[in-house]
Amino acid sequence: MYLERWQPGAAYLSLGEGVDQTLARCIVERDWAKWWQDAAWLSAYFTLAVWISIALPHAPSLTQEDRL
């Protein structure tokens, strides 16, 4: 998805311009066609990350000291 958006030789923002753009007011896009690819992978990613973080305290220890 990101490789499709990357354009070799294109002029990208400088660090200062990027910071300015990050701090600028955003325009909310409600058009599903513009962000469905992002929504698809972000939904899967954050769902999986939540379940992994819930499971981590219940996972067996990998160190020998904790097994005694």
HELIX and SHEET records of a PDB file:
HELIX    1   1 TYR A    2  ARG A    5  1                                   4    
HELIX    2   2 LEU A   15  LEU A   23  1                                   9    
HELIX    3   3 TRP A   32  ALA A   55  1                                  24    
HELIX    4   4 LEU A   56  HIS A   58  5                                   3    
HELIX    5   5 GLU A   65  ARG A   67  5                                   3    
END                                                                             
